[in-house]
Amino acid sequence: MTHAQPLELLKQARNRFTQRQIADHVGKDIKTVRRWEKGETPCPAMLEPALRDLLQQPTAAATTEGGNSFRFIDLFAGIGGIRMGFEAHGGECVFTSEWNDFSKKTYLENYGDNHPFVGDIVPYPAEDVPDHDVLLGGFPCQPFSIAGVSKKNSLGRPHGFECTTQGTLFFDVARIIATKRPKAFLLENVKNLLSHDKGHTFDVILQTLRDELGYDVHYKIIDGQHFTPQHRERIIIVGFRENTGFSWDDLMLPKEGPRLASILHKTDGTEPLIPWDGERFFDHGKRVVQPRYTLTPNLWAYLQAYAEKHRAAGNGFGFGMAYPDSVTRTLSARYHKDGSEILVWQGKNKRPRRLTPRECARLMGFPDTFRIPVSDTQAYRQFGNSVVMPVMQEVARIMAPHIRALVAHEQDGTPLPLRLFA
């Protein structure tokens, strides 16, 4: 038997499934699937039944309410936390931008894309970005300069935002929106974006999105602790090309979120054996977290002395001890340095430990199927810079019907409903 038949089935599967989904279904590594697709190695004939079985299964898009998927781009993508939330509600990623090579490695290991993936979005022509329904971006916050141009003078100009946002990464979001006119967007940032530069920065952003680009804009600060045991407030800005009746009132946030014990490695024999982790983070034979995550005597002594020094001075600086029933402080990108913001209590008279990267993934709401192919240092940075994925999934849930309404309106003139969740 030739290999043409399995390869053809693989191509059909790639129209509906990611390389990661195919790899998991056939029990192979994502890199192997990639080599099959590129023709570097033949796709084995024995996989034909497994691929046929996969093609019989519905895709995520087909099983979501409404049945029709939408296309999105993932800017400042990091490790794909926003993407994962939108894929859960039928979205298909058609373009990714992420400049950090380590983040790109993690991203491709988990999503295995064959669509355009660019590093720095700044020099990339907006015209070359594929058509899409939704723009997603967790853009970094940089100081804005109004460059001597008043808001009043910039209002009404087709591209007046160039005067106020040139030189910032938000400018690249704005120029792509201006050129491609997606039906919707979601932007994510730190809570302090609201107060940055006495509120001027956020005013410029709203002016650009609402007045210059003409979108119906809504924003809300959401705390990740509704979904994971971490206090993590982030501002979410969503916009629609037309008014669809979107409302934050439709958001369903659990009143009582989980506690730290829910994401810690289990020492009672119930910790799942994750094939791609192996024994890297947890010793399954001894049922203990690997000892390297416990603070050294010198580091623990230093952190205690540092905290005591600031306590004596009346300051609040110091380490954050986390217990099984705790909600932790915000995980930051500097966590790899000393772990001080989240130290896991290990018992009286015992030195605390850092979270392992797998526990950090869980703290950010990533499933255990998410692979961590980089060093601990890079993994801590990546999760500290990421988003609480279930927050994005819930926002995607309430955005998706409005996005689909706009898609249907554009395709066949279906009237836009005034309220989708009424």
PECOR-V805379 format. One line per field, one symbol per residue. phi: phi as a letter, one per 40 degrees, with the letter a starting at -180 (. if undefined). psi: psi as a letter, one per 20 degrees, with the letter a starting at -180 (. if undefined). burial: b if it has 24 or more other C-alpha atoms within 12 Angstrom, else e. Layout:
phi: ???
psi: ???
burial: ???
//
This chain:
phi: .ccccdcccccccccbbcccccdcccgbcccccccdccgcbccccccdcccccccccccdccccdggbcbbbbbcfcfbgccddccccbgcbcbabbaccccccccccccbfcbcdbbcccdcccdccccdacbbbaccccbdbbcfgbcddcccgcdbccccbbdgbccdcccccccccfccaabbbacdcdcbdffgcdcccccdccccccgccbbbacbccccbbcacacbcbbbabcbcbgdaccccbbdcbccbddcbcdcbbgbccccdccfbdbbccccfbcdccccccdcccccccccccdccccgcbcicbcbbdccbccccbccdccagccbbccbhcgbccbcccdcccdcccgccccccbcbcddccdccccccbcdcccccccdccdcccccccccccbgdccccacbc
psi: prjgghhhhggghiihqrhgggghhikrqhhggghghijhqqoqhiigghhhggiiqqrhhhiqphiprqprqnqlhcjkggghhhhikjqppipqpphphghgggghhhhlqjrpoqepigipphhipqqqhppppmqqpqpqpikjpqgghhpiqhlhhhhiipiqhhhhgghgghgilqhrqpqqrqhihhiplkigghggggggggggikqopqqqpppiihhrlponpqppoqqqhqojjqpiiipoophorrrhhiiqppjjijpqoogihcjghpohgilqqphiipqqgggggghghgghghghijrjqaropprhjqprrpprijhigijhhnpppjqpjqqrrrqrhhhgghhjjqriipqnjrrgghgggghhiaqoghghhhghgihghhghhhghghgjjpqpqhphj.
burial: eeeeebbbbbbebbebbbbbbbbbbbeeebbbbbebbeeeeebbeebbebbbebbeeebbbeeeeeebbbbbbbbbbbbbbbbbbbbbbbbbbbbbbbeeebbbbbbbbbbbbbbebbbebbeeeeeebbebbbbbbbbbbebbebeeeebeebbeeebbbbbbbbebbbbbbbbbbbebbbbbbbbbbbeebbeeeeeebbbbbbbbbbbbbbbbbbbbbbbbbbbbbbbbbbbbbbbbbbbbbbbbeeeeeeeebbbbbbbbbeeeeebbeeeebeebbbebeeebbbeebbbeeeebeebbeeeeeeeeeeeeebbbbbbeebbbbbbbbebbebbbbbbbbbeeeebbbbbbbbbbbbbbbbbbebbbbbebbbbbbbbbbbbbbbbbbbbbbbbbbbbbbbbeeeeeeeebeeeeee
//
